[in-house]
Amino acid sequence: MSLIDSISLPRSIRLPRVDGLIQWILPLAVIAIWQIACVTGFVPTRVLPAPSDVALAGWKLLLSGELVRNIWVSFWRASVGFLIGGSIGFAFGLANGLSQLSAKLTDTTLQMVRNVPHLALIPLVILWFGIDESAKLFLVALGVFFPIYLNTLHGIRTVDPQLIEMGRIYGMTDGELFRRVIFPGALPSIFLGIRFALGIMWLTLIVAETIAASSGLGYMAMQAREFMLIDVVVLSILIYALLGKLADSASRLLERATLAWHPAFQKR
Amino acid sequence: MQTALRTSLSETELASRSNFAPHARVVREERPVHTSGLPLSIRGLRKSFGDNEVLRGIDLHIPAGQFVAIVGKSGCGKSTLLRLIAGLEKIDAGSISFGQDIQPEDIRVMFQEPRLLPWARVLSNVEVGLGRDRASKDAHARAEKALTEVGLADKRDQWPSLLSGGQKQRVALARALVSRPRVLAFDEPLGALDALTRISMQRLLERVWRDQGFTAILVTHDVSEAVALADRVLVIEDGRIAHDVVVNAGRPRQRGSAELAGLEGSILSHLLSADDRT
């Protein structure tokens, strides 16, 4: 016994304090190498423009107001589509996680629809909505729906039944049980769904804007391709990467704020 | 050794025991200590899960404020008996009565797992135990008092995941105590704890029981824990009460005394001899 007691294990494995800068070393290094490769002529600028050219193209578009307008349009589509699809997915996830009847009624159907790649619907969507805003919103909403639906459902189904029994013993009403036990218990899984959905949101939007749009980042890239403006094409791709990272960071921030109780998010 | 051990009570003896003192008044005479506990009368209690008859007719009277331990091999039905008493399962046949109408807050259960809400701080976990009084003004004060009773007042704002196993179980105890229950049912509450934590938890359980005077029902597989805590140890075999043993040692109990050790030995030999018969 005394031997076992004398071996003190660390309470948690401590990671060295990572400065916010470390994660940016690699992207910056890539840009530096890329710049050198272009300047030295190792990579022809017809194939890949130098980062400085891309930045210059960005500056010009920024001055003309075109960049901000297109980013704003894409951002608006992404968030509205996400909100619509996400809320419907969340609602179905809740209903099917809490009610057997609802699950029996709709789950099989939803699983069948899920197996259709939603981008395969693009021709149909164009026939239905043309290249209107609603076409993009529809596709984004559909793409976002499933990860949120599945993870909400999974989160609710895997809430510890012992905690639910405890809640009932201590006289919680159904509403209290949901608010205090089921929803917080499902939250980590719901956040996982949100992060998956954010990835799908950008993917869907890029594809939809590339194929059928008259504004937005995807449209800007396609337009630039027509006029052989390769620096603008590369710029659009980089902006997508940046927006994706931004969305992911936002959801992580929200996660950290609401899951402070979770051992994985405790600072020590 | 004094043989306080009564073995193999016949059916008629059991029946006469359960008929005895069904009213709280009579029970108080039997047990002069002032008690807030409720007496408990169980008659002809049966419970099956599918084809498996787990309890085959339990007759039992527990006077108000008594500390009863229920021991037996795993699968003997001791946990089922406790869950029926706590109202967590439906009774197939027979009855359980507390001699008066009871409120949900009067009976509390403590499990082997602490079952704390990981997303609620320690204090709000304890407040959960107030039941319908959760929203009342003095909820905070009552929860803090219960936390102080189990010696964890300084952990009130902590997340449960940062507590040790023993501390979590003490929070669970505070949650069970905060509504001042009159019957407290323990389902192997110390089963997952290490030996030393276990002993200090046993002392804590004995102390709060003596302070508050609730009727305590402890299901355990640990016979030494049973004799260390209980006024009376019931041995359950094959869904029936096979032995009903009175423990007369003084309180607070001295662990490791010859009297308790002797009692523990004879209960163990009963459990093991039942093993040999099968």
Chai-1 contact restraints between the chains, C-beta under 6 A:
chainA,res_idxA,chainB,res_idxB,connection_type,confidence,min_distance_angstrom,max_distance_angstrom,comment,restraint_id
A,Q162,B,R115,contact,1.0,0.0,6.0,A-B,restraint_1
A,L163,B,R115,contact,1.0,0.0,6.0,A-B,restraint_2
A,M166,B,R115,contact,1.0,0.0,6.0,A-B,restraint_3
A,Y170,B,V128,contact,1.0,0.0,6.0,A-B,restraint_4
A,Y170,B,G131,contact,1.0,0.0,6.0,A-B,restraint_5
A,G171,B,P104,contact,1.0,0.0,6.0,A-B,restraint_6
A,G171,B,G131,contact,1.0,0.0,6.0,A-B,restraint_7
A,G171,B,R132,contact,1.0,0.0,6.0,A-B,restraint_8
A,P184,B,W119,contact,1.0,0.0,6.0,A-B,restraint_9
A,W261,B,P118,contact,1.0,0.0,6.0,A-B,restraint_10
A,W261,B,W119,contact,1.0,0.0,6.0,A-B,restraint_11
A,W261,B,W159,contact,1.0,0.0,6.0,A-B,restraint_12
A,P263,B,S161,contact,1.0,0.0,6.0,A-B,restraint_13
